[in-house]
Amino acid sequence: MKVGALLTSAGINISLCILFLSLYSVLRKQPQNVKVYFGRRIAEENSRLREAFILERFVPSASWILRSLQCTEDELLATAGLDAVVFNRILVFSIRIFSLAAFLCVLGVLPLNYFGQDMLHVRIPSASLETFTIGNMQERSRWLWVHCVALYIISGVACLLLYLEYKHIARLRLLHVSRASTNPSHFTVLVRGVPKSTKESISCTVESFFTKYHASSYLSHQIIYKVGKLQKIVTGAKKAYKKFKHFKGTTVDQRCGPITYRCGLCGASSKSFELLPVEPEQGMKKHDVKDSELSLPDKDCGAAFVFFKTRYAALVVSEIVQTSNPMEWVTSLAPDRDDVYWSNLWLPYKQLWIRRIVTLSGSIVFMFLFLIPVTFIQGLTQLEQLQQRLPFLNGILKKKYITQLVTGYLPSVILQIFLYTVPPTMMFFSTLEGPVSHSERKRSACCKVLYFTIWNVFFVNVLSGSAISQVNALSSPKDIPMVLARAVPVQATFFTTYVLTSGWASLSSELMQLFGLTWNFIMKYVLRMKEDSYFVPSFPYHTEVPKVLLFGLLGFTCSVLAPLILPFLLVYFFLGYVVYRNQFLNVYCTKYDTGGLYWPIAHYTTIFSIVLTQIICLGVFGLKESPVAAGFTVPLIILTLLFNQYCSNRLRPLFKTLPAQDLIDMDREDEQSGRMDDIHHRLHSAYCQFADTDDIPLKGVHVDRDADASGSSGESSCKEDTNQPTTSDISHPTLEGLPVNRLRHAVRSLSSIIRLQKRGLSPQPAGPSADVNPQTA
């Protein structure tokens, strides 16, 4: 690849970044986009922007950059959680180490690579990018010691920064645990693989087991049930019923007319709702069923949440093997209430190992199937091979601009398009594994995406691009350094364009929120929907963490071999630092937190990147016949591995479990202050499986049957009682006329059916309130 092709790719991506950043600074000021760019703040503050016309709204500005940079780490921790701080520290570490690497290698190593051969240098735009790599150095060059010294400095500083960051995040994790003094998950143990008995129920089995073997610390338990289809219907109906809680004190006009929406494309109209006749509420109380009565003894799934009196007791129970059969009474600390993935709790524990094998096999098959597009993409970077295989393109490829576009920009774009299919596929595999929490599922998907991208973006591109004829050499481990040493400097040019396309452009699209913006436009201007409720997404750690760590791998491996990539990487990390902080503060909502468990993934990936860089440099020094540089590289590899072992022994255990010392101190503090009884009382409702189906009292909502209303096709004629309190300013304007009583009637009737089915009876009509209208249900 020529320098001109790299400049073409850089120019295209710089133009896209400037365009997207300018559009973002304008679009974020528009009131109709407030849900897209301020979803988290809207959800928490319940506020909205004014619709007034202001000229400043249409002028690009950089005020959002200043706000992102002014945010402190404590503010980010309070707003987005510890995982966001960990992600931010990964970016800070990358900025620090690659700033040093860029200073050393661009000023010291790059000139040596460029003038490494006695040759006539052409104009830089026409020069090949390989002249800037270590491949341009002469064999037995006396300047190779500079590369070895740079490798030592980068590796040593990287290990020092890694240790400081590891220690800092471990301290934040301990503070995260101590500050969550009333977290019910510290007192709760998830028990799976409960053996079934024909003599007693699962609940009695759990109670008798823990009363017998943990009598001094056992408090209570809650059985987990498998939800049926009818229960899901009731849950959905009650969720809709719950939306009316903010209409307390309003009048619902029974003769209210529906609102008609017109599609912005075809002009078709649809009614917002259809009023159904309200039946009397006679006898409704006797069919009222509470969630506590919805027990499903015939559909329990052999799992339970067990509550203990102290945090230390729960920790001890979760860490030990309960019986001589490790597949029964399997215990682990329970995840947070909002983090529980209820669907996977129903899975039998004995089939989890089979699921893991199947998902691992599926991931490997998918990884190898991805070789097909990657091999095709690498063919685009080899212009000579492309002309030989597709001779009809010779006329087009003779044009200079087309050649630069095909070799410099198109391959990385095509690869990025294919990579968009990876995260949802890996998330699907992670779900099949059976994780018990959303955070565990996302962390598992993060690891899978990371392994996938490192293999396909780095190794497969390296081998298929320039060393396809030497793949057989991988069967001999001693030849791996030599194979990578020949291939990586050649493929460094592709990695540079990949940073531009997948790095710069993806940050711009992340800031723009293209999917959310498009969906918001369709809802408001095509479907003409005025509903204010909006789904606030959580941060996609499973896609962004692997991306940042992959760029770190490319930075380490190319820092000494091809330093030209470092300035582009630095721009990416600086831009990512600003963009991601802005997204954490304004866009994404933290629904659950792993407590910093993404940092060990980042640590081990960085150690792998450093060791891989040293192995590749060892092979390069061998190819260049520099025994001194190669000899000094071997102890550097050993020292790096020893450093990793020290971190694993010193800091890694803090991320595997909770320290008993801190938990005992928290227990004693709660007992002395008298808070322990209150915590025990709240544990009984902390993990309610059907918490979202609790009845919502609507005593303040009443039906006005005598009100005069004339419904029209475009407006609602509901009359609101001005003496009652006003509702939220972001409520839907048509909800004032919905048949609340009818919906409540349907919910309670379905609950009655469930109760009768559990008793082995068939539902019998018991008056008007016992009949369920199919339209209503």
JOPE-V869077 format. One record per pair of residues at least 12 apart in sequence whose C-alpha atoms are under 7 Angstrom apart, sorted by the first residue. I is the first residue (numbers start at 1). J is the second residue. Records with the same first field share a line. If there is no record, write none. Layout:
I: J / J
This chain:
1: 128 / 129 / 407 / 493
2: 125 / 126 / 127 / 128 / 129
3: 124 / 125 / 126 / 127 / 128 / 129
4: 125 / 126 / 404
5: 404 / 405 / 407 / 408
6: 408 / 497
8: 404 / 405 / 408
9: 408 / 409 / 497
10: 500
13: 500 / 501 / 504 / 505
16: 505
17: 504 / 505 / 508
20: 508 / 512
21: 508
22: 60
24: 512
25: 60 / 61
26: 57 / 58 / 59 / 60
29: 57
30: 57
31: 49 / 50 / 51
34: 49
35: 534
36: 516 / 517
37: 586 / 587
38: 586 / 587
39: 536 / 586 / 587 / 588
40: 536 / 586 / 587 / 588 / 589
41: 586
65: 578
68: 578 / 581 / 582
69: 578
73: 85
79: 585
80: 584 / 590
81: 590 / 593
82: 593 / 595 / 596
83: 593 / 594 / 595 / 596 / 598
86: 596 / 598 / 599
88: 577
91: 573 / 577
93: 161
94: 552 / 573
95: 570 / 573 / 574
97: 158
98: 566 / 570
99: 570
101: 154 / 559
102: 566 / 567
104: 150
105: 559 / 560 / 563
106: 563 / 564
109: 147 / 560
110: 132 / 563
113: 131 / 132 / 133 / 134 / 136 / 137
114: 131 / 132 / 136
116: 136 / 137 / 138
117: 136 / 137 / 138
129: 493
130: 490
132: 562
133: 489 / 561 / 562
134: 489 / 561 / 562
135: 489
139: 624 / 625
140: 624 / 625 / 626
144: 629
145: 629
147: 560
148: 629
151: 560
155: 610
170: 654
173: 595 / 596
182: 679
184: 683 / 686
185: 333 / 334 / 335 / 336
186: 311 / 314
187: 307 / 308 / 309 / 310 / 311 / 314
188: 305 / 306 / 307 / 308 / 314 / 333 / 334
189: 305 / 306 / 307 / 314 / 318 / 331 / 332 / 333 / 334
190: 304 / 305 / 306 / 331 / 332 / 333 / 334
191: 303 / 304 / 305 / 329 / 330 / 331 / 332
192: 302 / 303 / 304 / 329 / 330 / 331 / 349
193: 302 / 303 / 327 / 328 / 329 / 330 / 348 / 349
194: 302 / 303 / 328 / 329
195: 302 / 328
202: 302
203: 223
217: 308 / 309 / 313
218: 307 / 308 / 309
219: 307 / 308 / 309
220: 306 / 307
221: 304 / 305 / 306 / 307
222: 304 / 305 / 306
223: 303 / 304 / 305
224: 300 / 301 / 303 / 304
225: 296 / 299 / 300 / 301
226: 299 / 300 / 301 / 346
234: 747 / 750 / 751
235: 693
237: 747
238: 693 / 747
239: 692 / 693
241: 743 / 744
242: 696
245: 696 / 698
246: 727
247: 701 / 727
248: 698 / 700 / 701
249: 700 / 701 / 724 / 725
250: 700 / 701 / 720 / 721 / 724
251: 701 / 702 / 703 / 704 / 720 / 721
252: 701 / 702 / 703 / 704 / 736 / 737 / 738
253: 703 / 704 / 705 / 707 / 718 / 719 / 737
254: 703 / 704 / 705 / 737
255: 709
256: 709 / 711 / 716 / 717 / 718 / 737
257: 711 / 712 / 716 / 717
258: 271 / 272 / 273 / 274 / 711 / 716
259: 271 / 272 / 713 / 714 / 715 / 716 / 734
260: 272 / 713 / 714
261: 528
262: 527 / 528
263: 526 / 527 / 528
264: 525 / 526 / 527 / 528
265: 526
275: 739
278: 742
281: 769
282: 769
283: 769
284: 769
287: 748 / 749 / 752
288: 748
289: 748 / 751 / 752
291: 690 / 694
294: 755
301: 346
310: 667
311: 663 / 667
312: 660 / 663 / 664
315: 333
317: 331
318: 331 / 332 / 333
319: 332
327: 350
335: 437
337: 686 / 687
338: 591 / 592
339: 437 / 438 / 439 / 592
340: 436 / 437 / 438
341: 436 / 437 / 438
344: 434 / 435 / 436
345: 436
352: 433 / 434
355: 432 / 433
356: 433
359: 429 / 432 / 433
367: 452
374: 415 / 461
375: 464
377: 411 / 415
378: 461 / 464 / 465
380: 406 / 407 / 411
381: 407 / 411
408: 497
409: 497
412: 497 / 498 / 501
413: 501
416: 502
422: 449
423: 449 / 543
426: 445 / 448 / 449
427: 442 / 445
430: 444 / 445
439: 592 / 593 / 594
442: 542
443: 542
445: 542
446: 541 / 542 / 543 / 546
449: 542 / 546
450: 546
454: 550
462: 487 / 488 / 491
463: 487
466: 487 / 490
467: 487
481: 615 / 616 / 618 / 619
482: 619 / 620
484: 616
485: 616 / 617 / 619 / 620
489: 561 / 562
492: 558 / 562
496: 565
499: 569
503: 572
504: 572
507: 576
511: 579
530: 732
531: 732
532: 730 / 731 / 732
536: 588 / 589
537: 588 / 589
538: 588 / 589 / 590 / 591
539: 588
549: 602 / 605
553: 609
556: 609 / 610 / 613
557: 613
597: 655
611: 637
614: 633 / 637
618: 630 / 633
716: 734
718: 736 / 737
746: 772 / 776 / 777
749: 770 / 772
